[in-house]
Amino acid sequence: MACRVCRGSVAGGFSRCYQCELHHSAAGRLLADAVLPVAYAVKGSQFAADLWRYKDGDREAGEKLRALLGDFLRDHGPCAWRAAGMAAPPGKVAVVPSGQGRPGVHPLVPLVASCVRLPDVPLSARAPDVPRGREIGFGWLHVDGPVAGENVLVVEDTWVSGGSAQSVAVALKLAGAARVVVVVLGRHVNLAHPRSASLAPALRDGTRGPGHECLHTQGQANVP
């Protein structure tokens, strides 16, 4: 069984994983209206390695990720917007900033700009040099542009706990955004974790690389 929010593993009888349940308890309707992981990033796979390599300037890895995101949005964007309850497609895009104080422009920003033709929403960390944990950071981010009444697409490269992406969603909604959908390139999965056995059917092809385990059909609204 997979988490209804992030498609990660869950304990029997639960609809959300531990981290998503904590986020829901802390932020409720301020969270993203839908989270759409494009593929599972199985620890040790080539895809998981690409999600790290592109940050170090690896052009081949970056191009594969750009193609993955572009193809997903072209083929399944309308599914994502419907999953988030959007009456119209997003009017703006935001990229999840680094939670580790990475200097300069995050490498995901130009990657997203190359395949998403939407005005960007600048985000700034209030304390960029302070490492963040996995909880929702209500005061972590400042939205440096108008978003009132807007539907916003948020793009994240890797989802481990979801704290950073959901913190962006919270910041956007507190700034007046109408609906927020998070598209994640790779949902991290560690097969060494006993609970990952519940994801075995979906992970059969997950080590082959990006694009093989599109999860858009399983995305659900984050809040009932």
C-alpha positions in Angstrom: 0.0 0.0 0.0 1.2 3.5 -0.9 0.8 6.8 0.9 -2.2 8.7 -0.7 -0.1 11.9 -0.7 3.5 11.1 -1.8 3.1 7.4 -2.9 5.7 6.3 -0.4 5.4 3.2 1.8 2.9 3.2 4.7 2.1 1.0 7.7 -0.9 -1.3 7.3 -4.2 0.4 7.9 -2.9 3.9 7.3 -3.6 6.1 4.3 -0.6 8.5 4.8 3.0 7.8 5.6 4.4 9.0 8.9 5.9 12.2 7.5 2.8 13.1 5.5 0.6 12.5 8.5 2.8 14.9 10.6 2.5 17.5 7.8 -1.2 17.1 7.6 -1.6 17.5 11.4 0.6 20.7 11.3 -0.7 22.5 8.2 -3.9 20.8 7.0 -5.4 22.8 4.1 -2.3 24.9 3.7 -0.5 21.9 2.2 -0.4 21.2 -1.6 -3.7 20.2 -3.1 -2.0 17.4 -4.9 1.5 15.8 -5.0 2.4 14.1 -8.3 5.7 12.1 -8.2 6.7 11.3 -11.8 8.9 8.3 -10.9 10.3 6.3 -8.0 14.0 7.1 -7.4 15.2 3.8 -6.0 18.3 4.2 -3.9 21.3 2.9 -5.8 19.6 3.2 -9.2 20.9 5.3 -12.2 17.9 7.6 -11.9 18.6 8.3 -8.2 22.3 9.0 -9.2 21.1 11.4 -11.9 19.1 13.4 -9.4 22.4 14.1 -7.6 24.7 14.4 -10.6 22.7 17.2 -12.3 23.3 19.4 -9.2 27.0 19.1 -9.8 26.6 20.3 -13.4 26.4 17.0 -15.2 24.8 17.9 -18.5 23.7 14.4 -19.5 21.9 13.9 -16.2 20.3 17.4 -16.5 19.1 16.7 -20.0 17.5 13.4 -19.0 15.7 15.2 -16.1 14.6 18.0 -18.3 13.1 15.6 -20.9 11.4 13.6 -18.1 9.7 16.8 -16.7 8.8 18.1 -20.1 7.3 14.9 -21.3 5.3 14.5 -18.1 3.8 17.9 -18.1 3.0 17.7 -21.8 1.3 14.3 -21.5 -0.2 14.4 -18.0 -0.4 18.1 -17.1 -4.2 18.1 -17.3 -4.4 15.1 -15.0 -2.2 16.9 -12.5 -4.4 20.1 -12.6 -7.6 18.1 -12.1 -6.0 16.1 -9.2 -5.4 19.5 -7.5 -8.9 20.7 -8.1 -7.8 23.5 -10.5 -10.5 24.9 -12.7 -7.7 26.3 -14.9 -4.1 25.4 -15.5 -1.4 27.0 -13.3 -0.6 30.6 -14.0 2.8 30.6 -12.3 5.6 28.1 -11.4 7.8 27.9 -8.3 10.9 25.8 -7.7 11.6 24.4 -4.3 14.8 26.1 -3.0 17.6 24.2 -1.4 17.1 23.6 2.3 20.9 23.2 2.9 22.0 26.7 2.2 23.3 25.9 -1.3 24.9 29.2 -2.7 23.7 30.7 -6.0 20.8 29.7 -8.2 19.5 26.2 -7.6 20.2 24.1 -10.7 16.6 23.1 -10.9 15.6 26.7 -11.7 17.1 26.8 -15.2 16.0 23.2 -15.8 12.4 24.1 -15.1 12.6 27.4 -17.1 13.7 25.4 -20.1 10.5 23.4 -20.3 7.8 25.4 -18.4 6.6 28.6 -20.0 5.1 30.3 -17.0 6.1 33.3 -14.9 8.2 32.2 -12.0 7.5 32.9 -8.3 10.7 34.0 -6.6 11.2 32.4 -3.2 13.8 33.4 -0.7 14.9 31.6 2.5 14.7 33.8 5.6 17.8 32.0 7.0 19.5 30.3 4.1 22.5 29.1 6.1 20.4 27.3 8.7 19.9 23.6 7.8 16.3 22.5 7.9 14.7 19.4 9.3 11.8 17.4 7.9 9.0 19.4 9.5 6.9 22.1 7.9 8.8 25.4 8.0 6.2 28.1 8.5 8.7 30.9 8.7 11.3 29.4 6.4 10.4 31.0 3.1 9.3 34.4 1.8 7.3 34.7 -1.4 8.8 37.5 -3.4 6.1 38.1 -5.9 2.3 38.3 -6.2 0.4 35.0 -6.1 -3.0 36.0 -4.8 -5.7 34.0 -6.5 -3.2 32.2 -8.7 -2.9 28.4 -9.3 0.7 27.6 -8.9 2.8 24.6 -10.1 5.6 23.7 -7.7 8.5 21.6 -9.0 10.8 19.5 -6.8 13.6 17.3 -7.8 13.6 14.7 -5.0 11.0 13.8 -2.3 12.3 12.2 0.8 10.1 13.5 3.6 8.4 16.2 1.6 9.1 18.9 4.2 10.7 21.4 1.7 8.0 21.0 -1.0 5.2 21.3 1.5 6.8 24.3 3.1 6.7 26.0 -0.3 3.0 25.1 -0.6 2.3 26.6 2.8 4.2 29.8 2.0 2.3 30.2 -1.3 -1.1 29.6 0.3 -0.3 32.0 3.1 0.5 34.5 0.4 -2.9 34.0 -1.2 -2.4 31.3 -3.8 -5.6 29.5 -4.7 -4.4 26.0 -5.6 -1.0 24.4 -5.5 0.2 21.3 -7.2 3.6 19.8 -6.5 5.3 17.7 -9.3 8.2 15.7 -8.1 10.8 14.2 -10.5 11.8 11.4 -8.1 10.1 9.9 -5.1 13.0 8.5 -3.0 12.7 4.8 -2.0 15.1 2.8 -0.1 14.6 -0.9 -0.7 16.5 -1.8 2.4 13.6 -0.4 4.5 11.2 -3.3 5.4 8.1 -1.2 4.6 9.2 -0.7 1.0 8.1 -4.3 0.3 4.6 -2.9 0.0 5.7 -1.0 -3.0 7.2 -4.0 -4.8 4.7 -4.2 -7.7 5.3 -0.6 -8.6 9.1 -0.9 -8.2 9.6 -3.8 -10.5 10.9 -1.5 -13.3 11.9 1.4 -11.0 15.6 0.7 -11.3 15.6 1.0 -15.1 15.8 4.8 -15.1 13.5 7.8 -15.3 10.1 7.7 -16.8 9.4 4.0 -16.3 7.1 4.4 -13.3 4.9 7.3 -14.0 2.7 7.8 -11.0 0.3 10.5 -12.2 -2.7 8.2 -12.3 -2.4 7.5 -8.6 -2.0 11.1 -7.4 -4.8 12.2 -5.1 -5.7 15.5 -3.4 -3.8 15.9 -0.2 -6.7 17.1 1.8 -10.2 15.5 1.6 
